Amino acid sequence: MLAAFYYNNHDVRIEEIPIPTIGEDEVLLKVMASGICGSDVIEWYRVPKAPRVLGHEATGIIYKVGSKVKKIKEGDRVFVSHHVPCNQCRYCQRGSHTACQTLHTTNYYPGGFAQYVRVPKINVEYGIYKLPDSMSYAEGTFIEPLACVSRGQRLANLKKDDTVLIIGSGISGILHVQLAKYKEVANIVVADINPYRLELAKKFGAHHTINAKENLPQKLKEANGGCLADQVVVCTGATSAAMSALDCVESGGVILYFAVPDPTVKLPLPINQFWRNEITIRTSYGAAPNDLDDSLRYLATGRLNVKAMITHKLPLSEAQEGFRLMAEAGNSLKVILEPNRE
């Protein structure tokens, strides 16, 4: 079979490797679609572990089933979660599933940017979700990223009467916009430096957009009746965005770092000011099974227009082009690879 091996954003090689063999508790997935995540092009995060086959938003058809697998059958259309928790450790028992060490070490092989994927026993048990008949494989690739967004908004306790400022309008930012709109949040404001992305934010439901090169706190107040934001969601790893968020949150508000700068960056936190004004800083990483359930439910309603977010669908042979589009973040949004496109 063919697989796309990532070396860096400018070096993605299509190589031939054997189709994985499966054990009696495993399944083989024929990958029909796999989205390129924004995290896939963060080189400080990905290059140290290269070369490897990335792709963690895979949907497809169950191609083979181990003899002991009962709940899934050949031909089922599914999404498969790459990271799954043990559901038994203290973190899982306390609802912090994404802190579970099992979640951090589980994965399918070799990755979603391959024609076939071996799904281990624990992923079969806790990480396979059947797609509704009405949902395409491409739309199913949004299950994982939307689940991450859903978790973030739940942990930050986003409310209807909030003003939310979303900094960064890539895939995660637009999904935050759409989910906030679905929840009927009062005022959705988006900031970005890319005019194309700001237009997309308007298209998908933002009430106001701001060019982040301007005076962001001042422009935010102009869009919010003189107030800052009750919730600030940082959806870009740019240090400037992480810093700007500190100046854009209202007293009693929440900053959600959905994306973060590289590990060398240290933020100067105005802790005295935040203490006095009871400002909360929150982080959110990944998605737990309940978040994936919620995501599938949201998508099944048809009220989130993820189909319109897809700007490019490419065969596996054009994986390098897909990574270029994602890394440059120009006139593209959701880029999906189709490993078994005929």
Protein Blocks (a to p, Z undefined) as FASTA:
>chain_A
ZZdddfbfmlccddddddddddfkbccdddfbdcddfklmmmklmmmmpccdehjkbccd
dfbdcfklmkbcehiacdddfbdcehlammlmnopamlpmklmmgccdfbjkbfbdcddf
klmmmmcccddfklcfklmmmmmmmmmmmmmmmmnopafkbccddehjafklmmmmmmmm
mnopabacdddfbfklmmmmmmnopabdcdfkbcfklmmmmmngopacfbdcdfbfbfkl
mmmmmmmccehiacddfbccdfkbccdddfklmmmnopacdddehjdfklmmmmmmmmmn
opacfklmpmbdcdfklmmmmmmmmmnopabfbdcddfkbZZ
